[in-house]
């Protein structure tokens, strides 16, 4: 993913799924809220991430993702409320085709960072 995991990240979870044309990449970790803004800034998104107050109505319906976060024992970001999300590179440098980020507050001090991409 060409992402540097912050030093204060905890509960690190990752998955890789070899695909026919593209490979699915997942990375999730917990980060102190004080560090999340700097982390997103380093990802250098083309536009600001957007905030979504409620889960997506389509969450859990239709065809499941090829590489869902359930593989990591986590709920999908689409099924969560209070999420800040968006693409952070399309297209990306190197072999990475795209990378999306989602941030979800776990408590007053911590957020879970979800990164999904394809190469």
Z-matrix of the N, CA and C atoms (Angstrom, degrees):
N
C 1 1.460
C 2 1.520 1 111.87
N 3 1.302 2 117.78 1 -12.97
C 4 1.461 3 121.85 2 -176.58
C 5 1.520 4 111.61 3 58.49
N 6 1.332 5 116.52 4 39.40
C 7 1.458 6 122.99 5 -179.74
C 8 1.526 7 108.15 6 -116.72
N 9 1.318 8 116.09 7 130.51
C 10 1.463 9 120.42 8 174.99
C 11 1.522 10 107.88 9 -87.13
N 12 1.312 11 115.76 10 121.44
C 13 1.458 12 120.85 11 179.88
C 14 1.524 13 107.98 12 -76.77
N 15 1.334 14 117.15 13 126.96
C 16 1.464 15 119.77 14 -178.72
C 17 1.536 16 112.12 15 -59.64
N 18 1.313 17 116.24 16 147.00
C 19 1.464 18 121.94 17 -177.55
C 20 1.522 19 112.53 18 -59.83
N 21 1.336 20 117.34 19 -32.39
C 22 1.465 21 119.70 20 -177.14
C 23 1.530 22 112.93 21 -91.39
N 24 1.330 23 118.02 22 10.33
C 25 1.468 24 121.83 23 177.70
C 26 1.528 25 109.88 24 -70.91
N 27 1.327 26 115.45 25 141.40
C 28 1.459 27 121.70 26 176.62
C 29 1.526 28 108.46 27 -131.32
N 30 1.315 29 116.30 28 173.88
C 31 1.471 30 123.50 29 177.87
C 32 1.527 31 110.50 30 49.55
N 33 1.309 32 115.53 31 51.55
C 34 1.461 33 122.86 32 -177.99
C 35 1.523 34 109.90 33 -74.69
N 36 1.352 35 116.10 34 129.68
C 37 1.462 36 122.31 35 178.40
C 38 1.524 37 108.06 36 -136.71
N 39 1.330 38 116.15 37 138.92
C 40 1.461 39 119.62 38 -178.23
C 41 1.528 40 109.93 39 -145.74
N 42 1.320 41 115.52 40 153.04
C 43 1.459 42 121.77 41 176.09
C 44 1.517 43 109.02 42 -146.43
N 45 1.319 44 113.92 43 150.24
C 46 1.455 45 122.19 44 177.91
C 47 1.522 46 107.21 45 -136.30
N 48 1.323 47 117.38 46 128.46
C 49 1.452 48 120.42 47 177.72
C 50 1.517 49 109.27 48 -124.62
N 51 1.329 50 115.36 49 118.07
C 52 1.463 51 121.19 50 178.39
C 53 1.513 52 108.37 51 -70.65
N 54 1.318 53 116.10 52 126.79
C 55 1.453 54 121.34 53 179.60
C 56 1.509 55 111.85 54 -113.30
N 57 1.330 56 115.46 55 171.64
C 58 1.468 57 121.39 56 179.52
C 59 1.528 58 110.69 57 -64.39
N 60 1.343 59 116.41 58 -47.50
C 61 1.459 60 120.55 59 178.90
C 62 1.520 61 111.89 60 -111.88
N 63 1.328 62 117.04 61 -45.54
C 64 1.456 63 122.18 62 -179.65
C 65 1.515 64 109.84 63 -120.55
N 66 1.318 65 115.99 64 150.58
C 67 1.461 66 121.82 65 176.55
C 68 1.516 67 108.69 66 -100.86
N 69 1.338 68 116.62 67 138.82
C 70 1.459 69 121.86 68 178.28
C 71 1.516 70 110.80 69 -89.29
N 72 1.321 71 116.47 70 135.96
C 73 1.459 72 122.73 71 -177.99
C 74 1.521 73 109.76 72 -126.76
N 75 1.315 74 117.14 73 131.24
C 76 1.463 75 122.52 74 176.53
C 77 1.514 76 109.41 75 -129.86
N 78 1.308 77 115.56 76 142.89
C 79 1.455 78 122.36 77 174.57
C 80 1.516 79 107.26 78 -147.95
N 81 1.320 80 116.68 79 131.91
C 82 1.463 81 121.32 80 176.96
C 83 1.522 82 108.16 81 -140.43
N 84 1.315 83 115.58 82 144.83
C 85 1.458 84 120.63 83 176.57
C 86 1.519 85 109.03 84 -159.43
N 87 1.325 86 114.95 85 163.69
C 88 1.457 87 122.10 86 177.07
C 89 1.519 88 107.79 87 -99.57
N 90 1.335 89 115.01 88 139.45
C 91 1.450 90 120.78 89 -176.03
C 92 1.524 91 109.37 90 -139.07
N 93 1.331 92 118.88 91 140.09
C 94 1.465 93 118.88 92 173.35
C 95 1.532 94 109.46 93 -57.64
N 96 1.332 95 116.28 94 138.06
C 97 1.465 96 120.67 95 -177.93
C 98 1.528 97 111.79 96 -55.22
N 99 1.319 98 116.62 97 -32.04
C 100 1.462 99 120.00 98 179.99
C 101 1.526 100 111.93 99 -63.08
N 102 1.338 101 118.17 100 -19.99
C 103 1.465 102 122.25 101 -177.48
C 104 1.525 103 113.61 102 -99.94
N 105 1.324 104 118.16 103 -11.25
C 106 1.467 105 119.44 104 -172.10
C 107 1.525 106 112.75 105 -68.37
N 108 1.314 107 118.37 106 -41.01
C 109 1.461 108 120.61 107 -178.99
C 110 1.527 109 111.06 108 -62.08
N 111 1.326 110 117.14 109 -43.78
C 112 1.463 111 120.39 110 178.80
C 113 1.524 112 110.72 111 -65.01
N 114 1.322 113 117.77 112 -37.57
C 115 1.462 114 121.15 113 178.20
C 116 1.530 115 110.57 114 -62.53
N 117 1.318 116 117.29 115 -48.04
C 118 1.466 117 120.98 116 179.92
C 119 1.527 118 110.22 117 -63.24
N 120 1.310 119 117.40 118 -40.30
C 121 1.470 120 121.19 119 179.08
C 122 1.536 121 110.31 120 -58.87
N 123 1.336 122 117.52 121 -39.11
C 124 1.466 123 121.03 122 179.05
C 125 1.528 124 112.14 123 -67.89
N 126 1.339 125 116.94 124 -25.51
C 127 1.463 126 119.99 125 176.29
C 128 1.517 127 111.18 126 -71.43
N 129 1.327 128 116.54 127 -19.76
C 130 1.462 129 123.66 128 174.38
C 131 1.531 130 113.84 129 57.71
N 132 1.354 131 117.24 130 56.26
C 133 1.466 132 118.71 131 178.28
C 134 1.524 133 111.40 132 -64.56
N 135 1.340 134 116.00 133 150.05
C 136 1.460 135 121.46 134 178.52
C 137 1.520 136 111.95 135 -67.21
N 138 1.341 137 116.67 136 -31.46
C 139 1.458 138 121.64 137 178.38
C 140 1.529 139 108.39 138 -139.73
N 141 1.327 140 117.60 139 160.50
C 142 1.465 141 119.97 140 -178.94
C 143 1.530 142 111.42 141 -61.20
N 144 1.318 143 115.97 142 146.38
C 145 1.457 144 120.61 143 175.15
C 146 1.524 145 108.44 144 -67.68
N 147 1.320 146 116.81 145 150.59
C 148 1.460 147 120.33 146 -178.54
C 149 1.528 148 110.39 147 -102.87
N 150 1.331 149 114.75 148 150.83
C 151 1.461 150 120.84 149 179.80
C 152 1.520 151 109.58 150 -98.90
N 153 1.332 152 114.99 151 137.93
C 154 1.455 153 122.20 152 177.12
C 155 1.523 154 107.12 153 -124.61
N 156 1.336 155 117.37 154 122.76
C 157 1.462 156 121.91 155 -176.07
C 158 1.518 157 113.19 156 -79.71
N 159 1.324 158 118.13 157 -31.62
C 160 1.459 159 121.69 158 -174.37
C 161 1.528 160 110.57 159 -121.39
N 162 1.332 161 117.16 160 158.11
C 163 1.469 162 119.12 161 174.60
C 164 1.527 163 110.07 162 -60.63
N 165 1.297 164 116.60 163 153.70
C 166 1.456 165 120.64 164 176.21
C 167 1.527 166 109.02 165 -69.52
N 168 1.312 167 116.66 166 137.74
C 169 1.466 168 120.03 167 -178.56
C 170 1.521 169 111.68 168 -64.79
N 171 1.317 170 117.70 169 -23.36
C 172 1.463 171 121.42 170 -179.72
C 173 1.528 172 113.04 171 -87.06
N 174 1.331 173 118.21 172 -2.77
C 175 1.470 174 121.34 173 -176.93
C 176 1.521 175 109.83 174 -60.43
N 177 1.327 176 115.70 175 127.61
C 178 1.450 177 121.14 176 177.94
C 179 1.513 178 114.40 177 83.80
N 180 1.314 179 117.88 178 -2.10
C 181 1.465 180 121.23 179 179.57
C 182 1.519 181 109.08 180 -106.93
N 183 1.286 182 115.93 181 152.95
C 184 1.454 183 119.83 182 176.51
C 185 1.515 184 112.08 183 81.50
N 186 1.306 185 115.10 184 -160.75
C 187 1.461 186 122.37 185 -176.16
C 188 1.530 187 110.25 186 -71.97
N 189 1.337 188 117.54 187 127.34
C 190 1.472 189 118.60 188 178.92
C 191 1.524 190 111.65 189 -67.64
N 192 1.315 191 115.55 190 154.51
C 193 1.464 192 120.98 191 176.79
C 194 1.521 193 109.72 192 -62.75
N 195 1.304 194 115.47 193 154.14
C 196 1.461 195 120.24 194 176.38
C 197 1.520 196 110.63 195 -64.76
N 198 1.307 197 116.74 196 -42.03
C 199 1.459 198 121.28 197 -178.07
C 200 1.530 199 109.10 198 -126.85
N 201 1.331 200 117.60 199 80.13
C 202 1.468 201 119.16 200 -178.37
C 203 1.525 202 112.57 201 -79.42
N 204 1.333 203 115.27 202 156.04
C 205 1.460 204 120.44 203 177.16
C 206 1.523 205 112.05 204 -65.91
N 207 1.335 206 117.51 205 -13.34
C 208 1.466 207 120.34 206 176.02
C 209 1.530 208 110.47 207 -60.00
N 210 1.329 209 117.71 208 -26.41
C 211 1.469 210 120.95 209 174.98
C 212 1.525 211 111.06 210 -58.94
N 213 1.310 212 115.53 211 -24.88
C 214 1.464 213 120.95 212 -178.54
C 215 1.526 214 112.10 213 -100.64
N 216 1.336 215 117.19 214 6.10
C 217 1.457 216 120.95 215 -178.57
C 218 1.514 217 113.50 216 77.45
N 219 1.340 218 117.16 217 24.56
C 220 1.461 219 122.00 218 -177.61
C 221 1.519 220 110.83 219 -120.30
N 222 1.328 221 116.19 220 153.89
C 223 1.453 222 120.86 221 170.91
C 224 1.519 223 108.72 222 -71.62
N 225 1.319 224 115.35 223 152.52
C 226 1.458 225 120.20 224 176.42
C 227 1.528 226 109.36 225 -70.43
N 228 1.324 227 119.33 226 140.21
C 229 1.470 228 120.84 227 177.72
C 230 1.532 229 112.40 228 -55.94
N 231 1.331 230 117.72 229 -32.32
C 232 1.465 231 121.68 230 -179.98
C 233 1.526 232 112.14 231 -63.73
N 234 1.340 233 117.24 232 -25.04
C 235 1.461 234 122.13 233 -177.64
C 236 1.527 235 112.50 234 -90.87
N 237 1.330 236 117.64 235 0.56
C 238 1.460 237 122.27 236 -177.48
C 239 1.526 238 111.74 237 -103.85
N 240 1.321 239 116.04 238 151.73
C 241 1.465 240 122.19 239 173.35
C 242 1.527 241 108.79 240 -93.19
N 243 1.321 242 116.41 241 161.67
C 244 1.463 243 123.07 242 176.05
C 245 1.534 244 111.75 243 59.34
N 246 1.319 245 115.41 244 58.00
C 247 1.463 246 121.67 245 -177.84
C 248 1.527 247 109.04 246 -117.93
N 249 1.320 248 116.12 247 137.40
C 250 1.460 249 123.13 248 172.11
C 251 1.521 250 105.95 249 -107.77
N 252 1.339 251 116.80 250 125.50
C 253 1.460 252 118.44 251 -170.20
C 254 1.516 253 112.48 252 -151.89
N 255 1.323 254 113.87 253 166.70
C 256 1.450 255 120.11 254 174.48
C 257 1.508 256 112.07 255 156.74
N 258 1.329 257 116.18 256 172.78
C 259 1.458 258 120.16 257 177.00
C 260 1.526 259 110.12 258 -72.68
N 261 1.316 260 115.51 259 141.89
C 262 1.459 261 119.12 260 177.34
C 263 1.522 262 111.59 261 -112.43
N 264 1.325 263 116.88 262 -12.36
C 265 1.466 264 119.57 263 168.74
C 266 1.519 265 108.94 264 -163.89
N 267 1.301 266 115.55 265 128.31
C 268 1.470 267 122.08 266 176.49
C 269 1.516 268 108.43 267 -151.32
N 270 1.280 269 122.83 268 104.72
C 271 1.456 270 126.05 269 -8.49
C 272 1.523 271 111.04 270 -80.81
N 273 1.291 272 115.40 271 164.10
C 274 1.464 273 121.32 272 -176.67
C 275 1.528 274 110.48 273 -99.40
N 276 1.321 275 114.85 274 171.87
C 277 1.472 276 120.10 275 176.13
C 278 1.529 277 109.55 276 -74.78
N 279 1.308 278 116.11 277 155.12
C 280 1.459 279 121.37 278 176.37
C 281 1.520 280 111.96 279 71.25
N 282 1.317 281 115.33 280 -144.24
C 283 1.460 282 121.05 281 -176.15
C 284 1.523 283 113.26 282 -82.76
N 285 1.314 284 118.39 283 -11.15
C 286 1.461 285 121.65 284 -176.44
C 287 1.528 286 110.23 285 -73.17
N 288 1.348 287 117.11 286 124.63
C 289 1.465 288 122.08 287 -179.57
C 290 1.524 289 111.95 288 -80.43
N 291 1.326 290 117.14 289 -42.80
C 292 1.467 291 122.44 290 179.50
C 293 1.512 292 108.86 291 -157.95
N 294 1.334 293 114.90 292 159.61
C 295 1.465 294 121.76 293 178.48
C 296 1.519 295 108.46 294 -147.81
N 297 1.314 296 116.01 295 127.13
C 298 1.466 297 122.34 296 176.56
C 299 1.520 298 109.15 297 -114.14
N 300 1.334 299 115.74 298 147.32
C 301 1.463 300 122.03 299 177.49
C 302 1.519 301 109.24 300 -122.84
N 303 1.324 302 115.68 301 146.99
C 304 1.460 303 122.30 302 172.89
C 305 1.522 304 107.11 303 -140.67
N 306 1.322 305 116.43 304 137.01
C 307 1.462 306 122.57 305 179.63
C 308 1.519 307 108.08 306 -120.83
N 309 1.328 308 116.64 307 130.06
C 310 1.461 309 121.05 308 -179.15
C 311 1.529 310 108.76 309 -131.87
N 312 1.346 311 117.80 310 125.29
C 313 1.457 312 119.72 311 178.95
C 314 1.531 313 110.86 312 -68.70
N 315 1.331 314 115.99 313 130.90
C 316 1.462 315 120.97 314 176.90
C 317 1.521 316 111.20 315 -92.76
N 318 1.328 317 115.21 316 -37.23
C 319 1.461 318 122.77 317 177.37
C 320 1.525 319 107.23 318 -158.37
N 321 1.320 320 117.35 319 -168.34
C 322 1.469 321 120.29 320 -176.26
C 323 1.530 322 113.08 321 -66.11
N 324 1.329 323 117.77 322 -21.51
C 325 1.465 324 120.07 323 -175.59
C 326 1.526 325 115.30 324 -111.62
N 327 1.342 326 118.78 325 -14.01
C 328 1.464 327 120.67 326 -171.61
C 329 1.521 328 112.62 327 -133.45
N 330 1.331 329 114.57 328 149.91
C 331 1.457 330 122.16 329 173.87
C 332 1.519 331 108.74 330 -128.08
N 333 1.322 332 115.28 331 150.93
C 334 1.460 333 119.33 332 171.60
C 335 1.518 334 106.83 333 -96.76
N 336 1.311 335 115.22 334 132.90
C 337 1.458 336 123.21 335 177.47
C 338 1.533 337 107.04 336 -102.93
N 339 1.334 338 115.95 337 126.40
C 340 1.454 339 122.97 338 176.22
C 341 1.526 340 107.82 339 -113.38
N 342 1.306 341 117.10 340 128.13
C 343 1.460 342 121.84 341 174.33
C 344 1.527 343 108.29 342 -124.79
N 345 1.324 344 116.68 343 130.75
C 346 1.451 345 120.64 344 176.45
C 347 1.524 346 107.95 345 -133.26
N 348 1.310 347 115.42 346 141.87
C 349 1.452 348 119.04 347 -178.91
C 350 1.506 349 111.99 348 -156.73
N 351 1.311 350 115.22 349 -179.11
C 352 1.464 351 122.56 350 177.47
C 353 1.515 352 108.55 351 -142.27
N 354 1.323 353 114.13 352 144.28
C 355 1.478 354 118.99 353 173.86
C 356 1.504 355 109.93 354 -133.49
